[in-house]
Amino acid sequence: MDTGAELNYLLVLFLVLYILAASVRLGLHALNVSRLRCEGHEVPREFTGDIDADKLENIRGYAVATGRLGTIRHLFYDLFLPALAISGLLPWLDGAISSWGLSFILSGTLFILACYLLLGIFEIPFDLFQTFGVEKRFSFSTISWSTWAADLVKSVLISALVLGALLAAFLGLIRSYPDTWWLWSWLFLIAFQALVSWLYPVVIAPLFNRFEPVEDRELARDISSMAERAGFRVRGIYTMDAMKRSRHSNAYFTGIGKTKRIVLFDTLLNDHGREEILAILAHELGHWKKGHVVKQMILSSILSLLALYGAHLALQQDILYRTFGFDTRAIPAGLFILAVFLRPVAFFLSPVGAMISRHFERQSDDFSSSMMGGPGPLIAALKRLASRNLANLHPHPAYAWFSYSHPPVIERIRRLENREEVHERSSAQQ
C-alpha cells in the first residue's frame, strides 16, 4: 500500500468515527425527545400524589432543554475537533513553540496545554448558557456572576497545574525511556491519582466550597453508627454550602486514608428527613462495602495501561504525523491527536461502563435496603430527589441503556418495591 493510500485510509477512519458518533448522539436525543412527547404527560403510578401536572411539565421541559444543550455541545466538538486536527493549525502551533528554543518537556507541555486552553475557551459559552440559561430558568442555579468567574479562574489554574504536571512527567519519561515509558507512566499515573484523591478534600475542594462538621449531633451519631456497622471508619462528617451555587442535592464519600470523609450538601439536609438521608448514605456505603470503588479503580487502571501501550505503538508510526500535516515525529502533537482520535472510540465504548455502573447501583440499592431494614426510606428519598432535581421519568430505553450511569428512577423504585414484596411474602411464610 502506498503512503498516500495509507494517509487517506487513516483520515477517512478518523472522520467516519466522528460522523458516526455525531449521528448516534442525534438519534438518541431524537428518540428521547419523542418518548417525552408521547408519554411525558403521564404521571407514573409511583409518583401519583407526589407530582402534579405543573411539576411534570417542568420535568419534561428540563429534560428537553438539558438534552438539547448537551447534544449541541457534543456536536460542536464532533465538528470542531476534526476541523482542528486537519486544519494545519497544529503544525503551525508546534512550529511556533519550537522556535522559542525551549526544552522538549517544556515546549511539549506548553503545546498540549495551549490546545486544551483553546478547547476550554470554546466551552465557556456552553457553560454560561447551562448555568445562567437552563439552570436559572428552572430555578436551580443560585450562583452569582462573580462566583462563576472566580470558579472559572480557579478551575483553569488547577487544571493547568494538574495536567501540566502529568504532561511533564509523561514527556520526561518518553525522552528518558523511549521503549518502556508507557509502563513507567502508568505507574506514575496511579500514584498521581492517589495523591490527588488524598489532597482533594483538604486542599482542592475547600477552594470552591465551605465545609463544616454537621451540626445535628444526633444525625452525625446515626451516620457514624451506620458506617461502623458497615465496617467503614468515618474520619469526618461534613456539610457543604452547595446552595451557594445550585439547589441540586447530593451526598458523597471522598478522600483516602486520613482524608476520608462523608460530605452532605446543605440542600440535602434541607430537603430530606433523617431516614431518607441515612438511606442515601447507606447507598453510598454500599459502593464501598461491595468493593465498587476498588473494582472501578482496577478497571480504570487496566484501561489506562492498554491506552498508554497503544499510544506507545501509535507514536512510532510516521503516518500518524503525516496524516495531520507534520513533517517530523512531533511527539506532543501525536499525544494530542491520539486523544482526539480516542474521543469517538470512548463514546462507543461508554455503554459498557454504563452497564457496569448500573449493576453497581442496583447492588448499592440492595445494600441500603438491608441497612435500613427495608427499601421504604430509600424509595422515599429517590422520589424526593427525582421530584426536586426534575429527573426524567420517561427516558427512552435506548437512551438510558447507552448513557445512564444509574438505572432510570422508575426502574429503581419498582425493583425496590418488588424486593419489599418478596421480603414480606417470605416473612409471612415463616
N, C-alpha and C positions, 0 to 999 in steps of 0.2 A: 504493500500500500504506500503510495507516495505521500510526502509530507502535507501537500495541500489537501488531499482527501482526509488525512488524519485530523487536520485542523477543522475542516468542515464538519466531520462527524462529532468531534468534541463540542463544537459550538452549537450544532443542532441539538445534541443531547442536553446541553445546558439550557437552551431556550425552550425545548419541549418540556422539560421538568417544570419550569416556571409557568408555562402556559397551562399545563395540566393542573398544577396546584391552584392557579387562579380560577380555572374552570370549576374545580371541585368546590372551592370556597363559595363561589357564586351559586352553584347548585344547592349546596347545603343551606345557605342563607335563604334561598328562594323556597325550599321545602319547609323550613322553619316558619317563615312568614305565612306561607299558605296554610300551614297547620293552625297557626294562631287565628287567621281569618275565618277558618271553618269551625274551630272548636273553642277559640279563646273566649267566647261569650258565655260558656258554660262553667258554672261553679262545680268543681269536683265534689263528690259526696263527702270526702274527708274534710272539706273546708266549709260545709254548709253551716251557716250561723257565724262563721269567723270572717268571711269575706263577702262584701256586698257588691252590687253592680259597679259602683264608682271605683272601688278598690280594684276590681277585676279589669276595668278599663285602663287604670293606671298600670297594672301589671302588663297588659298587652302593649301599651304604648312604650313602656320602659324596655321590654324585651325587643321590640322592633327597633327602637332608637339605638340601643347599645349594640344590637346585632348588625345594624346598617353601618354604624360608625366603625365597628371592628372589621367588617368586611372591606369597607373603603380603605381603612388603614393598611390592611394586609395587601389589598390590590395595588395600592400605591407602591409598596415595597416590591411586589411582584413585577412591577414595571420599572421602578427606579433602579433597583439593584442590577438587573441585567444591562440596563442602559449605561449605568456607571461602569460596569465591567468591560463593555465593548466600546466605550466612547473614546478611549485614548487618554482619558484624564488620569488614570492610574499610572501609566508610564511617565506622563509629564510630571506628576507629583513626585514619583520616585526619583526622577532625574533632578528635579529642583532641590529636594532634600539632600540628595547625594552630593550636589555641587557645594554644599556647605562644608564638606570635608570632615564630617563627624565620624565617630566610630561606627562599626557595623551595628552594635547593640543599640546605641542612642539613635542613629538615623532610622533603623528599622522600627524601633518603638514609636518614634515620632510619626513615621509614615502610617502605621496602623491606627494610632490614636487620632490622627488627622482624619482618616477615613470614618472612624466611628463618631468623631465630632460632627462631621458633615451629616451623617445619618441622624444624630441627635438633634441637630438644628431643624431638620425636616419633621422630626417627631413632635416638636413644640406645638404647632397648630392643632394637631390631633389631641394632645393632652389638654390644651386650653379649651377646646370645644367639649371634650368629655367632662372636664371639671366644671366650667362655668356655663356650659350649654346644657348638656344632657343631665348631669348630676344636679345642677342647680334647678333645672326645670321640674325635676321630680322630687325636689325638696330633700335631697341627700347632702349635697355639698354645703359645708359651712365655712370653708376656708376663705381667708381674705387674700387679696392680691399680693400683699406684702409677704404673707406666709408662703404663698405659692412660689413667689420669686425667690425667697430665701431657700426653700426646699430645692428648687431647681439648681441654684448655685452650689449648695452643699452636695447634692447628688452628683453633679458633674465633677466636682473636685474629688469626691470619694471614689467615684467610678474610674476617674483618670489615675488615681493613686493605686487602686487595686489592680486595674487592668495593666497599667504601666509596669508594676512590679512583676506580674505574671509574664508579660511580654519580654521584659528584660531578662528574666530568668530563662525563659524558653530559648531566646535568641543566643544567650550566652552558652547554653548547653548545646545548641546546634553548632555553634562555632567551635566549641571545645571537644565535643563528642559527636561528630557527624554521622557515625554509624549506629550509635545507641542512645542518641539524645531523646528519642521518644520514650524510652524506659525511664531515664532519669527525670524527664519532665513529668511523667505520670506520677512518680514517687513524690516529686516536689508539689504537684497539684494536690495530692491527697493531704500532705502536711499543711499546705497553704489553706485548704478548705477547712481543716480542723482548727487552724489558728483563727480564721475569720469567724467560724462558728463560736469559738470561745470568746472572742472580743466583741461580737455583735451586740449582745445585751447590755454590756457595760461601757462600751465606747461609741459604737455607731448609732444604735437606736436612740440613746439619750440626746443625740444631736437634733433629732426631729420631734421627739415627744417627751413628756414628763412622766416618770414612773414613780409611783409611791406605794408603800405597803397598803394592802386592803384594810380599810378602816373597820369594816364589820368583823369583829373578832370571832363571833360565832361562825360566820361563813368561812373565815380563814381556818378555824379549827376543824370544821367539817371537811374542807378540802384537804387539809393535811392528813386527817384520819383516813379519808378515802384513798389518798395517794399511798399511804403506808400499807393499807390492806392490799393494794395492787403491787407492792414491793418497790414503789418509786420514792426515792428520797428527795423531798422538796427542799430546795435551797432558799426559796423566797416566793411569795405570792404577791403580785403587784397589780395595780390598776393603771391603765394608760389613758391619757387625755385624748381619746380618739375624736370626741365631739368637736375638738378644735378644727378638724378638717372634714369630717363626714359623720352622718348619722348611721352608717352601716355598723353592725355589731359583729364581734368575733372574740375568740379566745385562742391562745396558742401556748405551746411549750417552746422554749428557746434555750440556747446555750448548751455547753457540755462541761462536765466536771463541776468546779466550784461556781461557775456562772449559770448553771442550770436553774431555770425559774419558770413559773407559771404566770402568764400575763392575761388579764381580763380587760377588755375595752370598757370604758366608763358607760358607753351606750348599752353594753350587755347588762351591766349591773342595774341600769335604769329601767330596762325593758323587761327583764326576766326575774321570776321569783327564785327562791333558794333551790328548790328541787330541780328546776329547769337548768339553772347554772351548773349544779352538780352533775346533771345528766350530760350536759355538753362537755364538761371537763372529763367525765368518765369515758366519753367517746374518744377524747384526745389521749387519755391514758391508755386506751385500748391500742392505739397505734404503737405506743412504747411497749406495752405488755406483749403484744403479738409479734414484736420484732420487725414492724414495718419500716421503721427508720433505718435499722441496720440493713434490712433487705434492699431498701432503695439505695442506700449508700453503696452496697456491694454491686448492685446492678449498674449504678451510675459509674462506678469505678471500672467495671468491665467494659462498658461502652466507651469510656474515656480512653482506656488503653487501646481499644480497637481503632478509635478515631485517630489517636496520635500515631499509631503504627501505619495506618492508612495514609496519614499526612506525610510521614517519613518516605513512604514509597512514591507518593504523588509528586513530592517536591524534587525528586530526582529526574522527573520526566520533562524534557525540554518543551514538549508540546503544550504543557500547561501554561508556560510563559508566552510562547509564540502565539498561541490562540488569542491571547488578550493584549497583544501588542508589545511584548517585551523582547528585547534582543538578547538579553542575558538572563541567567538564573537569579532573579531578584527574590530571594527567599522570603522577606517580609511581605512582599506583594503576593507571593504564592500562598502564604498562610491566609491572607485576607480573601483571596479568590476562592480558596477551598472552603472558607467559612460561608461565603456567598453561595457556593455550589451546594453545600450541605443543607442550606435552609429549606428548599423544597423536599429534599430527601427526609429531613427530620419531620416535616409536615406529614408525609405519607406514612411515617413510622409512628406518629403520635397516637393513633388508635390503640396500639399495643400497650403503650404506657397508660393510656386512659383506662383500658380494661383491667390492668393490674391495680391501678389506683381505686377503681370502683369495687374491686374484690376486697381490698384492704378496708374501704369504708364500710362495707357490709359487716366485716368481722368486727370492726370497732363499734358499730351499732349494736351488735350482739353482746359485746363486752359491756357496753353501757347498760343494756337491759339487765344483765346479770348483776352488775354492781348496784343498780338501783332497785333490785327486787322486782323488776318488770319493765316493760317498754313505755309505760304511761308517761313518765316525766320527759323522756326523750321525744316522744311523739308530740307532746305539748310544746316542747322547745322548738322542734322542727317547724311546726305550724306557725308559731310566732315569728321565727326567723324568716320563713318564706313570706309571710304577710308584710313584715316590716321592711324586708330587703327587696320586695317586689320580684320574687323569684318566678320564673316562667313555669306555670303549672301545666302547660301543654306543649312541651318541646317535641319536635318531630323525632321519632325513634332513631333515624339515620343520623341526624344532627347530634343527638345525645350520645349515640354509640361512638361517633367519630371524635368528639371533642370534650365530653363531660368527664371531669375527674371524679365527680360524685354521681351516684345514681340520681335520676330525677326525684324530686322531693316526694311526689305522689307514690312512686315505686318504693321509696324507703319507708314511708308511713304504712303502706299496705303490707309490706313484708313484716314490719314490726307488729302490726295488728294480727297477722296470721300466726306469728310466733307466740303472741299472747294467747290466742285461741287454742293453739296446740298445748301450751303450758297449762291452761285452765282445764282442758279435757283430761290431760294426764293426771292432774291433781285430783280431779273428781273420781277417776277410776281407782286411784289409790285409797 
